[in-house]
Amino acid sequence: MPLSVPDFAALGNKPITIQSTFFPNVYLRMDGAGVTTFTGSGGGKVNCQFGAGPLEKFRLRANGDGSYSFESVAFANVYLRMDGAGLPAVTSGPGGGTVNCQFGAEPYEKFKLHAQADGSFSFESATAFPNAYLRLVGSGVTAPTDSGSGIVNCQFNANGGGHEKFLLDVTN
């Protein structure tokens, strides 16, 4: 059963998955291999995976400012990073910006989680890029692959958009 806001406080270190609501059985994938120190532009690779394996597991971390960060279970202290620099100010189209990994959670790794009526969430940059939302396009992602596939980037002002809604769920 997908998580809701009241569930967040009780999670602790329980791993969660981030599943697209638009693309069936497609999950956010984060490969933090080689991300061992803070680098301004981040590193690693964020894309999609069909089904949820080790690289699709995260820990939801609450920040003191009310935002949340997503830490990889497979790579300690490696967080989901979203850079909305140069993002076109349009609500449709291919999106833009960069989504990758960062060692530690700074402003680019902090998200506002906007609850949607269907039980899903949209993830907005909490401080660095207002109105920039995490976007996942899993077209053609129909079987697991070693390197993942699909597109993960940003979309402007897309709270509740089809490619910008995710179900959070507890996993093993």
VOZAVO-44133 format. One record per atom (N, C-alpha, C): atom name; z, y, x; residue in three letters; residue number from 1. Coordinates in steps of 0.001 Angstrom, whole numbers, plus 524288, in hexadecimal, padded with zeros to 5 digits. Layout:
residues N
SITE	CA	Z	Y	X	ALA	NUM
...
This chain:
residues 172
SITE	N	80000	7FB61	8034F	MET	1
SITE	CA	80000	80000	80000	MET	1
SITE	C	80000	804D7	80377	MET	1
SITE	N	7FC87	80891	80294	PRO	2
SITE	CA	7FC3D	80D33	805E4	PRO	2
SITE	C	80156	8104B	805E7	PRO	2
SITE	N	80239	812E6	80A46	LEU	3
SITE	CA	806ED	81615	80AE4	LEU	3
SITE	C	80673	81B33	807EA	LEU	3
SITE	N	80AEB	81D54	80658	SER	4
SITE	CA	80B2E	82285	80402	SER	4
SITE	C	80ED7	825C6	8075E	SER	4
SITE	N	80F14	82AD4	8066A	VAL	5
SITE	CA	8124E	82E5D	8098E	VAL	5
SITE	C	817FC	82C88	809D9	VAL	5
SITE	N	81A71	82AE8	80589	PRO	6
SITE	CA	81FE4	8292A	805F4	PRO	6
SITE	C	820A9	82473	80996	PRO	6
SITE	N	81C94	8215A	80A6F	ASP	7
SITE	CA	81CED	81CCA	80DE4	ASP	7
SITE	C	81D3A	81E48	813AC	ASP	7
SITE	N	81B57	822E0	81511	PHE	8
SITE	CA	81AE0	82461	81A90	PHE	8
SITE	C	82013	82435	81D74	PHE	8
SITE	N	82440	8261B	81B14	ALA	9
SITE	CA	82951	8267A	81DB0	ALA	9
SITE	C	82B7F	82116	81F27	ALA	9
SITE	N	82A1E	81D18	81C36	ALA	10
SITE	CA	82C36	817D9	81D26	ALA	10
SITE	C	828E1	8149E	820E6	ALA	10
SITE	N	82484	816A6	822B6	LEU	11
SITE	CA	82100	81390	82600	LEU	11
SITE	C	82357	81224	82B4C	LEU	11
SITE	N	825EC	815DE	82DD1	GLY	12
SITE	CA	827D0	814E0	8331A	GLY	12
SITE	C	8234F	8137D	836AF	GLY	12
SITE	N	823AE	80F02	83956	ASN	13
SITE	CA	81F99	80D46	83CF2	ASN	13
SITE	C	81BCA	80965	83A84	ASN	13
SITE	N	81C0A	808A8	83567	LYS	14
SITE	CA	81877	80500	832E5	LYS	14
SITE	C	812DB	806E6	83391	LYS	14
SITE	N	80F52	80386	8353D	PRO	15
SITE	CA	809DC	80525	835D1	PRO	15
SITE	C	8072A	805B8	8308A	PRO	15
SITE	N	80372	80957	83073	ILE	16
SITE	CA	8004F	80A53	82BCC	ILE	16
SITE	C	7FA84	80A02	82D35	ILE	16
SITE	N	7F74B	80984	82932	THR	17
SITE	CA	7F1A7	809EF	829D9	THR	17
SITE	C	7EFB8	80EB2	826D5	THR	17
SITE	N	7EB2B	810A1	82862	ILE	18
SITE	CA	7E8A1	8151C	825E3	ILE	18
SITE	C	7E34C	81338	8240F	ILE	18
SITE	N	7E2C4	81269	81EF7	GLN	19
SITE	CA	7DE04	81023	81CBA	GLN	19
SITE	C	7DAF9	81441	819AC	GLN	19
SITE	N	7D5EB	8144C	81A50	SER	20
SITE	CA	7D27D	817B8	81746	SER	20
SITE	C	7D2C0	8163B	81186	SER	20
SITE	N	7D2C7	81A16	80E1A	THR	21
SITE	CA	7D26B	818EE	80880	THR	21
SITE	C	7CCB2	81854	806D7	THR	21
SITE	N	7C91A	81A76	809DF	PHE	22
SITE	CA	7C38F	81A89	80876	PHE	22
SITE	C	7C0A3	815B3	80A54	PHE	22
SITE	N	7C232	813B6	80EEC	PHE	23
SITE	CA	7BF89	80F3F	8114F	PHE	23
SITE	C	7C330	80A84	81124	PHE	23
SITE	N	7C1F6	8069C	80DF1	PRO	24
SITE	CA	7C57C	80220	80D49	PRO	24
SITE	C	7C6A5	7FF44	81265	PRO	24
SITE	N	7CBB4	7FE44	81352	ASN	25
SITE	CA	7CDA0	7FB4F	817CD	ASN	25
SITE	C	7CC47	7FDD0	81D0F	ASN	25
SITE	N	7CB6A	802F3	81D31	VAL	26
SITE	CA	7CA53	805C7	8220F	VAL	26
SITE	C	7CF32	808ED	8237D	VAL	26
SITE	N	7D0E3	8083F	82868	TYR	27
SITE	CA	7D5BB	80A93	82A58	TYR	27
SITE	C	7D4AF	80E3D	82EEE	TYR	27
SITE	N	7D831	811F9	82F8F	LEU	28
SITE	CA	7D812	81562	83423	LEU	28
SITE	C	7D98F	81216	838E2	LEU	28
SITE	N	7D67D	8127E	83D07	ARG	29
SITE	CA	7D742	80F89	841DB	ARG	29
SITE	C	7D828	81354	84651	ARG	29
SITE	N	7DC24	81249	84996	MET	30
SITE	CA	7DD39	815B8	84E02	MET	30
SITE	C	7DDFB	8127C	852F2	MET	30
SITE	N	7DA85	81341	856B7	ASP	31
SITE	CA	7DAC7	81094	85BBF	ASP	31
SITE	C	7DC98	81484	85FD0	ASP	31
SITE	N	7E17B	81419	86167	GLY	32
SITE	CA	7E3C2	817BA	8652D	GLY	32
SITE	C	7E3B5	815BE	86ABE	GLY	32
SITE	N	7E054	81207	86BF5	ALA	33
SITE	CA	7DFFB	80FF3	87147	ALA	33
SITE	C	7DEFF	81468	87519	ALA	33
SITE	N	7E215	814A9	8792F	GLY	34
SITE	CA	7E17B	818AD	87D36	GLY	34
SITE	C	7E421	81DD4	87BFB	GLY	34
SITE	N	7E650	81E6B	87755	VAL	35
SITE	CA	7E903	8234A	875E9	VAL	35
SITE	C	7EEBB	822A5	87773	VAL	35
SITE	N	7F004	8246B	87C3A	THR	36
SITE	CA	7F544	823A0	87E53	THR	36
SITE	C	7F80D	828B1	87FC2	THR	36
SITE	N	7F543	82D08	87F97	THR	37
SITE	CA	7F796	8322D	88080	THR	37
SITE	C	7F4D5	8361B	87CF3	THR	37
SITE	N	7F770	83A81	87C0F	PHE	38
SITE	CA	7F51F	83E9C	878D5	PHE	38
SITE	C	7F039	840B9	87B7D	PHE	38
SITE	N	7EBFB	8412E	87876	THR	39
SITE	CA	7E719	84384	87A3F	THR	39
SITE	C	7E560	8474B	87600	THR	39
SITE	N	7E41F	84C10	8775A	GLY	40
SITE	CA	7E2D0	85014	87388	GLY	40
SITE	C	7DED9	84E6B	86F7B	GLY	40
SITE	N	7DAD3	84B96	8710C	SER	41
SITE	CA	7D6B4	84A08	86D66	SER	41
SITE	C	7D7AE	844AE	86AFD	SER	41
SITE	N	7DC0C	84246	86C2C	GLY	42
SITE	CA	7DD2F	83D1C	86A18	GLY	42
SITE	C	7D9CF	838F5	86C9E	GLY	42
SITE	N	7D9EF	83446	86A76	GLY	43
SITE	CA	7D6E6	82FFB	86C9F	GLY	43
SITE	C	7D6F7	82B65	868EB	GLY	43
SITE	N	7D579	826EF	86AD4	GLY	44
SITE	CA	7D543	8224E	86790	GLY	44
SITE	C	7D0ED	822B4	8638B	GLY	44
SITE	N	7D147	81F5B	85F8D	LYS	45
SITE	CA	7CD2D	81F37	85B9E	LYS	45
SITE	C	7CF87	81E38	85642	LYS	45
SITE	N	7CDE0	82152	85274	VAL	46
SITE	CA	7CF7A	82093	84D09	VAL	46
SITE	C	7CA8A	81FC4	849CF	VAL	46
SITE	N	7CA71	81B6B	846F4	ASN	47
SITE	CA	7C615	81A54	84370	ASN	47
SITE	C	7C806	816CD	83F08	ASN	47
SITE	N	7C4C8	81367	83CEF	CYS	48
SITE	CA	7C620	81024	8386E	CYS	48
SITE	C	7C60A	80A65	839F6	CYS	48
SITE	N	7C8C6	80743	836DC	GLN	49
SITE	CA	7C89B	8019A	8377A	GLN	49
SITE	C	7C8BE	7FF11	8321B	GLN	49
SITE	N	7C5EA	7FAD3	83190	PHE	50
SITE	CA	7C618	7F7C0	82CC9	PHE	50
SITE	C	7CAC0	7F419	82D39	PHE	50
SITE	N	7CE8B	7F4BB	829D0	GLY	51
SITE	CA	7D36F	7F1D0	82A2E	GLY	51
SITE	C	7D721	7F470	82DFC	GLY	51
SITE	N	7DBF5	7F2AE	82DF3	ALA	52
SITE	CA	7DFF4	7F525	83139	ALA	52
SITE	C	7E20E	7F151	8353C	ALA	52
SITE	N	7E12E	7F298	83A34	GLY	53
SITE	CA	7E34D	7EF9F	83E92	GLY	53
SITE	C	7E70F	7F30B	8419E	GLY	53
SITE	N	7E80A	7F1D1	84688	PRO	54
SITE	CA	7EBE2	7F4BE	849A8	PRO	54
SITE	C	7EAA3	7FA90	84A61	PRO	54
SITE	N	7E5A8	7FBFD	84ACF	LEU	55
SITE	CA	7E44A	8017B	84BC5	LEU	55
SITE	C	7E43C	804BC	846C8	LEU	55
SITE	N	7E551	8024A	8426B	GLU	56
SITE	CA	7E56E	80503	83D63	GLU	56
SITE	C	7EB07	805B7	83B6D	GLU	56
SITE	N	7EED5	80518	83ED8	LYS	57
SITE	CA	7F455	80596	83D5D	LYS	57
SITE	C	7F6BA	80A75	83FD8	LYS	57
SITE	N	7F9A7	80D4C	83C9F	PHE	58
SITE	CA	7FC05	8123B	83E3A	PHE	58
SITE	C	801C1	8126A	83C9D	PHE	58
SITE	N	804A2	815EF	83F12	ARG	59
SITE	CA	809E2	8174A	83D48	ARG	59
SITE	C	809A3	81CF6	83B72	ARG	59
SITE	N	80B82	81DE8	836B4	LEU	60
SITE	CA	80BA3	8232E	83492	LEU	60
SITE	C	81078	825E4	836B2	LEU	60
SITE	N	80FBB	82A33	8396D	ARG	61
SITE	CA	81409	82D11	83BDC	ARG	61
SITE	C	814A2	8325E	8392F	ARG	61
SITE	N	81944	83357	83711	ALA	62
SITE	CA	81A66	83868	834A5	ALA	62
SITE	C	81B8D	83C5F	838E0	ALA	62
SITE	N	8197A	8410D	8384D	ASN	63
SITE	CA	81A8A	8455B	83BE6	ASN	63
SITE	C	81E46	8492A	83940	ASN	63
SITE	N	8210D	84C33	83C50	GLY	64
SITE	CA	824F0	84FDC	83A4A	GLY	64
SITE	C	822C5	8541C	836C9	GLY	64
SITE	N	81DAA	8550A	836FD	ASP	65
SITE	CA	81B41	85932	833E0	ASP	65
SITE	C	81920	85733	82EA8	ASP	65
SITE	N	81A44	85247	82D42	GLY	66
SITE	CA	81853	8500A	8285E	GLY	66
SITE	C	81319	84D4B	828E7	GLY	66
SITE	N	810C1	84D7F	82D6E	SER	67
SITE	CA	80BCB	84ACC	82E51	SER	67
SITE	C	80CE5	84536	83024	SER	67
SITE	N	808B2	8422E	830A8	TYR	68
SITE	CA	80912	83CCB	8327D	TYR	68
SITE	C	8051E	83BDF	836D2	TYR	68
SITE	N	8066B	83835	83A47	SER	69
SITE	CA	802D7	8367F	83E63	SER	69
SITE	C	80245	83098	83DFD	SER	69
SITE	N	7FDCA	82E9E	83FCF	PHE	70
SITE	CA	7FC9E	82910	83F99	PHE	70
SITE	C	7FC79	826E4	84522	PHE	70
SITE	N	80063	823AC	8466D	GLU	71
SITE	CA	800B9	82142	84B92	GLU	71
SITE	C	7FE62	81BC5	84B69	GLU	71
SITE	N	7FB51	81A71	84F46	SER	72
SITE	CA	7F915	81534	84FAE	SER	72
SITE	C	7FD69	81133	85090	SER	72
SITE	N	7FD0C	80CBA	84E06	VAL	73
SITE	CA	800A0	8086B	84F19	VAL	73
SITE	C	7FF01	805C3	85430	VAL	73
SITE	N	7F9ED	8055E	8552A	ALA	74
SITE	CA	7F7E4	802A5	859C4	ALA	74
SITE	C	7F890	805C4	85ECF	ALA	74
SITE	N	7F8CF	80AFB	85E72	PHE	75
SITE	CA	7F91F	80E59	8630F	PHE	75
SITE	C	7FDB1	8121D	86261	PHE	75
SITE	N	80200	810FD	864F9	ALA	76
SITE	CA	806C8	81417	86462	ALA	76
SITE	C	805E0	819D2	865B8	ALA	76
SITE	N	807EA	81D40	86268	ASN	77
SITE	CA	807B8	822EC	86311	ASN	77
SITE	C	80223	8251F	86301	ASN	77
SITE	N	7FE7E	82240	860B6	VAL	78
SITE	CA	7F91F	8241F	86009	VAL	78
SITE	C	7F863	82553	85A3F	VAL	78
SITE	N	7F695	82A21	85925	TYR	79
SITE	CA	7F658	82C2E	853D0	TYR	79
SITE	C	7F0C8	82D90	8522E	TYR	79
SITE	N	7EFE9	82D55	84D15	LEU	80
SITE	CA	7EB06	82F21	84AC2	LEU	80
SITE	C	7EA95	834FF	84BA6	LEU	80
SITE	N	7E61F	836BC	84DA4	ARG	81
SITE	CA	7E530	83C3C	84EF6	ARG	81
SITE	C	7E06D	83E36	84BFF	ARG	81
SITE	N	7E0D8	842EC	849B9	MET	82
SITE	CA	7DC71	8453D	846EB	MET	82
SITE	C	7DB8C	84ACE	848DC	MET	82
SITE	N	7D6DB	84BBA	84AD2	ASP	83
SITE	CA	7D547	850DA	84CD8	ASP	83
SITE	C	7D0F5	852EC	8494C	ASP	83
SITE	N	7D231	856E4	84638	GLY	84
SITE	CA	7CE73	85926	84290	GLY	84
SITE	C	7CB6F	85DC2	844BE	GLY	84
SITE	N	7CB87	85E8F	849D9	ALA	85
SITE	CA	7C89D	862E8	84C2E	ALA	85
SITE	C	7C2CF	86253	84AF3	ALA	85
SITE	N	7C060	8667D	84926	GLY	86
SITE	CA	7BACE	8667D	847FD	GLY	86
SITE	C	7B961	863C5	842EB	GLY	86
SITE	N	7BD48	86244	83FDB	LEU	87
SITE	CA	7BC39	85FAD	83AE3	LEU	87
SITE	C	7B963	86368	83736	LEU	87
SITE	N	7B4D8	861E2	83529	PRO	88
SITE	CA	7B218	8655A	83188	PRO	88
SITE	C	7B56B	86650	82C9B	PRO	88
SITE	N	7B585	86B1B	82AC3	ALA	89
SITE	CA	7B89F	86C92	82629	ALA	89
SITE	C	7B5A4	86B48	82125	ALA	89
SITE	N	7B418	86655	820A7	VAL	90
SITE	CA	7B179	86460	81BF4	VAL	90
SITE	C	7B44A	85F70	81A38	VAL	90
SITE	N	7B45F	85E77	8152E	THR	91
SITE	CA	7B755	85A04	8131E	THR	91
SITE	C	7B416	85518	81270	THR	91
SITE	N	7AF37	85535	81415	SER	92
SITE	CA	7ABF3	8508E	813CF	SER	92
SITE	C	7A8FB	85001	818E9	SER	92
SITE	N	7A626	84BDB	8197A	GLY	93
SITE	CA	7A32E	84B01	81E40	GLY	93
SITE	C	7A608	84765	821F5	GLY	93
SITE	N	7A448	84742	826DD	PRO	94
SITE	CA	7A630	8435C	82A90	PRO	94
SITE	C	7AB7C	8448B	82D0A	PRO	94
SITE	N	7ADEE	848E1	82BA9	GLY	95
SITE	CA	7B2E2	84A3C	82E27	GLY	95
SITE	C	7B213	84BC9	833C5	GLY	95
SITE	N	7B632	84B7B	836E0	GLY	96
SITE	CA	7B5D3	84CF3	83C5A	GLY	96
SITE	C	7BB1B	84C82	83EF1	GLY	96
SITE	N	7BBB9	84F4C	8433D	GLY	97
SITE	CA	7C08C	84EF9	84634	GLY	97
SITE	C	7C0E7	849D0	8491B	GLY	97
SITE	N	7C583	848C4	84B32	THR	98
SITE	CA	7C66D	84408	84E46	THR	98
SITE	C	7CB78	84175	84C83	THR	98
SITE	N	7CB44	83C66	84BB8	VAL	99
SITE	CA	7CFF4	83958	84AA5	VAL	99
SITE	C	7D044	8352F	84EDE	VAL	99
SITE	N	7D49E	8353C	851C3	ASN	100
SITE	CA	7D575	8315D	855D6	ASN	100
SITE	C	7DB59	83077	85677	ASN	100
SITE	N	7DD2F	82F63	85B2E	CYS	101
SITE	CA	7E2A9	82E19	85C27	CYS	101
SITE	C	7E516	8320F	85FEB	CYS	101
SITE	N	7EA47	8325B	85FCA	GLN	102
SITE	CA	7ED26	835A8	86372	GLN	102
SITE	C	7F245	832FF	864D5	GLN	102
SITE	N	7F3F3	833BB	869AC	PHE	103
SITE	CA	7F905	831C3	86B68	PHE	103
SITE	C	7FD1B	835CD	869E1	PHE	103
SITE	N	8006A	83460	8662B	GLY	104
SITE	CA	80453	837FE	8641C	GLY	104
SITE	C	80235	83AD9	85F5C	GLY	104
SITE	N	805C5	83D1D	85C64	ALA	105
SITE	CA	8044B	83FD1	8578C	ALA	105
SITE	C	8052F	845AC	8580B	ALA	105
SITE	N	80102	8487A	8589F	GLU	106
SITE	CA	800FC	84E2E	858E5	GLU	106
SITE	C	7FE58	85039	853ED	GLU	106
SITE	N	7FCC8	85531	85397	PRO	107
SITE	CA	7FA88	85741	84EBC	PRO	107
SITE	C	7F5B1	85463	84CB0	PRO	107
SITE	N	7F240	85278	8500E	TYR	108
SITE	CA	7ED86	84FD4	84E3E	TYR	108
SITE	C	7EEB0	84A73	84BE9	TYR	108
SITE	N	7F36D	8489A	84CA7	GLU	109
SITE	CA	7F4F7	84365	84ACE	GLU	109
SITE	C	7F881	843A4	845FA	GLU	109
SITE	N	7F8EE	84832	8439A	LYS	110
SITE	CA	7FC56	848E4	83F0F	LYS	110
SITE	C	7F91D	849C2	83A23	LYS	110
SITE	N	7FA9A	846F1	835EE	PHE	111
SITE	CA	7F79E	8470C	83111	PHE	111
SITE	C	7FB20	8482C	82C62	PHE	111
SITE	N	7F8ED	84B09	8289D	LYS	112
SITE	CA	7FB43	84B83	82370	LYS	112
SITE	C	7F8DC	84721	82037	LYS	112
SITE	N	7FC18	84419	81D92	LEU	113
SITE	CA	7FA29	83FDE	81A46	LEU	113
SITE	C	7FA36	841BC	814A4	LEU	113
SITE	N	7F59B	84264	81268	HIS	114
SITE	CA	7F508	84446	80D0F	HIS	114
SITE	C	7F466	83F9E	8096A	HIS	114
SITE	N	7F853	83EB2	80613	ALA	115
SITE	CA	7F820	83A66	80253	ALA	115
SITE	C	7F3F5	83B73	7FE3B	ALA	115
SITE	N	7F0F8	8375A	7FCE0	GLN	116
SITE	CA	7ECDF	837AD	7F8F2	GLN	116
SITE	C	7EE92	834B8	7F408	GLN	116
SITE	N	7EC2C	835E4	7EFB2	ALA	117
SITE	CA	7EDA4	83389	7EAAD	ALA	117
SITE	C	7ED05	82D9A	7EA98	ALA	117
SITE	N	7E984	82B80	7EDDD	ASP	118
SITE	CA	7E893	825DC	7EDEB	ASP	118
SITE	C	7EC2B	822E2	7F1A7	ASP	118
SITE	N	7F00F	82581	7F3F0	GLY	119
SITE	CA	7F3AF	82308	7F78E	GLY	119
SITE	C	7F202	82353	7FD3A	GLY	119
SITE	N	7ED99	825AD	7FE38	SER	120
SITE	CA	7EBB7	8263F	80396	SER	120
SITE	C	7ED9A	82B75	805D3	SER	120
SITE	N	7EC04	82C83	80AC1	PHE	121
SITE	CA	7ED63	8315E	80D6A	PHE	121
SITE	C	7E89E	8338F	81035	PHE	121
SITE	N	7E867	838B8	810A4	SER	122
SITE	CA	7E4BF	83B60	8141B	SER	122
SITE	C	7E7FB	83DAD	81882	SER	122
SITE	N	7E5DD	83D91	81D51	PHE	123
SITE	CA	7E8AF	83F52	821F4	PHE	123
SITE	C	7E657	8446B	823EB	PHE	123
SITE	N	7E954	8489B	82384	GLU	124
SITE	CA	7E7A7	84DBD	82562	GLU	124
SITE	C	7EA53	84EF1	82A8F	GLU	124
SITE	N	7E790	85180	82E19	SER	125
SITE	CA	7EA09	85356	832E8	SER	125
SITE	C	7EE97	856D9	83161	SER	125
SITE	N	7F344	855B8	83364	ALA	126
SITE	CA	7F7FA	85888	831B2	ALA	126
SITE	C	7F85A	85E08	833E6	ALA	126
SITE	N	7F6B0	85ECB	838BE	THR	127
SITE	CA	7F770	863E9	83B2A	THR	127
SITE	C	7F2A8	865F9	83E08	THR	127
SITE	N	7EFD8	86295	840AD	ALA	128
SITE	CA	7EBAF	86456	8442D	ALA	128
SITE	C	7E6B7	86602	8415A	ALA	128
SITE	N	7E543	86348	83D24	PHE	129
SITE	CA	7E046	8644E	83A8B	PHE	129
SITE	C	7E0F9	86426	8349C	PHE	129
SITE	N	7E31A	8684D	83254	PRO	130
SITE	CA	7E3D6	86852	82CA6	PRO	130
SITE	C	7DEB3	8673B	829CC	PRO	130
SITE	N	7DF05	86432	82599	ASN	131
SITE	CA	7DA8C	862AE	8225D	ASN	131
SITE	C	7D6EE	85EB4	824EC	ASN	131
SITE	N	7D87F	85C73	82954	ALA	132
SITE	CA	7D57C	85830	82BB8	ALA	132
SITE	C	7D810	8530B	82A2A	ALA	132
SITE	N	7D4F9	84F80	827EB	TYR	133
SITE	CA	7D6ED	84A80	825F2	TYR	133
SITE	C	7D47D	845F4	828DF	TYR	133
SITE	N	7D788	841D0	82989	LEU	134
SITE	CA	7D58A	83D0B	82BE7	LEU	134
SITE	C	7D169	83AAE	8284A	LEU	134
SITE	N	7CD0F	83909	82A97	ARG	135
SITE	CA	7C899	836FA	827A8	ARG	135
SITE	C	7C6F7	831C9	82A08	ARG	135
SITE	N	7C605	82DCD	826C1	LEU	136
SITE	CA	7C45F	828A3	8288A	LEU	136
SITE	C	7BF8C	82706	8257E	LEU	136
SITE	N	7BB77	8258D	82858	VAL	137
SITE	CA	7B6B0	82396	825E5	VAL	137
SITE	C	7B5D5	81E09	827E3	VAL	137
SITE	N	7B697	81A4C	82460	GLY	138
SITE	CA	7B61D	814CA	825C3	GLY	138
SITE	C	7B135	8123F	823AC	GLY	138
SITE	N	7AD0C	81540	822F2	SER	139
SITE	CA	7A813	812FE	8211E	SER	139
SITE	C	7A65A	80EBB	824DF	SER	139
SITE	N	7A51E	80A2F	822CC	GLY	140
SITE	CA	7A341	805E7	8260D	GLY	140
SITE	C	7A78A	802E1	828D3	GLY	140
SITE	N	7AC6B	8046F	8282D	VAL	141
SITE	CA	7B0C2	8019E	82A9E	VAL	141
SITE	C	7B23F	7FD2E	826E8	VAL	141
SITE	N	7AFFB	7F896	827D0	THR	142
SITE	CA	7B0B1	7F431	82435	THR	142
SITE	C	7B2BA	7EF47	826E2	THR	142
SITE	N	7B396	7EF8D	82BEF	ALA	143
SITE	CA	7B5C3	7EB21	82EDB	ALA	143
SITE	C	7B891	7ED46	833A9	ALA	143
SITE	N	7BCA7	7EAA1	8357A	PRO	144
SITE	CA	7BF6E	7EC81	83A27	PRO	144
SITE	C	7BBEF	7EC4C	83EFD	PRO	144
SITE	N	7BC9D	7F01B	8426C	THR	145
SITE	CA	7B9F3	7F028	8477C	THR	145
SITE	C	7BDF9	7F183	84BAB	THR	145
SITE	N	7BD0C	7EFD2	8507A	ASP	146
SITE	CA	7C0C6	7F0CD	854B1	ASP	146
SITE	C	7C1B9	7F699	855AD	ASP	146
SITE	N	7BDA8	7F9C7	85534	SER	147
SITE	CA	7BE2E	7FF58	85677	SER	147
SITE	C	7BEA5	802CE	851A5	SER	147
SITE	N	7BED8	80085	84CF7	GLY	148
SITE	CA	7BEFE	803AF	8483F	GLY	148
SITE	C	7B9C4	80659	8476A	GLY	148
SITE	N	7B960	8096C	8433D	SER	149
SITE	CA	7B48B	80C40	8421D	SER	149
SITE	C	7B5B8	81079	83E1F	SER	149
SITE	N	7B1BA	812B1	83BD7	GLY	150
SITE	CA	7B278	816E5	8381D	GLY	150
SITE	C	7B3A5	81C0D	83ACB	GLY	150
SITE	N	7B4F8	81FEE	8379C	ILE	151
SITE	CA	7B5E8	82542	83983	ILE	151
SITE	C	7BB35	8271E	83797	ILE	151
SITE	N	7BE37	82970	83B22	VAL	152
SITE	CA	7C308	82C1D	839AD	VAL	152
SITE	C	7C2C9	8317E	83C2A	VAL	152
SITE	N	7C2F4	83591	838E1	ASN	153
SITE	CA	7C2F5	83AED	83ACA	ASN	153
SITE	C	7C5F0	83E54	836E5	ASN	153
SITE	N	7C481	8434A	83666	CYS	154
SITE	CA	7C73B	846F9	832FF	CYS	154
SITE	C	7C389	84913	82ED6	CYS	154
SITE	N	7C5DB	84AC7	82A78	GLN	155
SITE	CA	7C2DC	84D68	8265C	GLN	155
SITE	C	7C5EC	85230	824A3	GLN	155
SITE	N	7C338	85674	8239E	PHE	156
SITE	CA	7C5B1	85B55	82206	PHE	156
SITE	C	7C72C	85B30	81C40	PHE	156
SITE	N	7CBF2	85CD7	81B1E	ASN	157
SITE	CA	7CDD1	85DB4	815C2	ASN	157
SITE	C	7CC8F	85913	81227	ASN	157
SITE	N	7CDF1	8544E	813EA	ALA	158
SITE	CA	7CC63	84F99	8111E	ALA	158
SITE	C	7D107	84C8C	80EF1	ALA	158
SITE	N	7D51C	84F35	80D58	ASN	159
SITE	CA	7D99E	84C95	80B13	ASN	159
SITE	C	7D7E6	84964	80656	ASN	159
SITE	N	7D889	84441	80696	GLY	160
SITE	CA	7D704	840E1	80246	GLY	160
SITE	C	7D156	83F4F	80230	GLY	160
SITE	N	7CE56	840B0	80637	GLY	161
SITE	CA	7C8DA	83F1C	80672	GLY	161
SITE	C	7C855	8393D	80739	GLY	161
SITE	N	7C3E5	8370A	805CF	GLY	162
SITE	CA	7C31C	8316A	8061D	GLY	162
SITE	C	7C3EC	82F16	80B7A	GLY	162
SITE	N	7C1F6	831A6	80F84	HIS	163
SITE	CA	7C282	82FA1	814D5	HIS	163
SITE	C	7C79E	8315E	8175E	HIS	163
SITE	N	7CAC8	83455	8147E	GLU	164
SITE	CA	7CF92	8368E	816A4	GLU	164
SITE	C	7D47B	83484	813E6	GLU	164
SITE	N	7D42B	82FF8	81164	LYS	165
SITE	CA	7D8BA	82DC7	80EBA	LYS	165
SITE	C	7D9FD	82862	810FF	LYS	165
SITE	N	7DF1D	82789	811D4	PHE	166
SITE	CA	7E0E1	822C9	8146A	PHE	166
SITE	C	7E5AD	82089	811AD	PHE	166
SITE	N	7E5DD	81B52	8119B	LEU	167
SITE	CA	7EA72	81892	80FBD	LEU	167
SITE	C	7EDC0	81703	81471	LEU	167
SITE	N	7F2C8	81817	81421	LEU	168
SITE	CA	7F670	81673	81835	LEU	168
SITE	C	7F95B	811B5	8162C	LEU	168
SITE	N	7F9D4	80DAE	8197B	ASP	169
SITE	CA	7FC76	808F4	817C1	ASP	169
SITE	C	7FF6C	80691	81C53	ASP	169
SITE	N	803E5	80428	81B2F	VAL	170
SITE	CA	806EB	80172	81F2B	VAL	170
SITE	C	8040D	7FC6F	820A1	VAL	170
SITE	N	80434	7FB1A	8259F	THR	171
SITE	CA	801B3	7F661	827A2	THR	171
SITE	C	80581	7F393	82B3E	THR	171
SITE	N	803FB	7EF18	82D3A	ASN	172
SITE	CA	80751	7EC24	830ED	ASN	172
SITE	C	806C5	7EE46	8365B	ASN	172
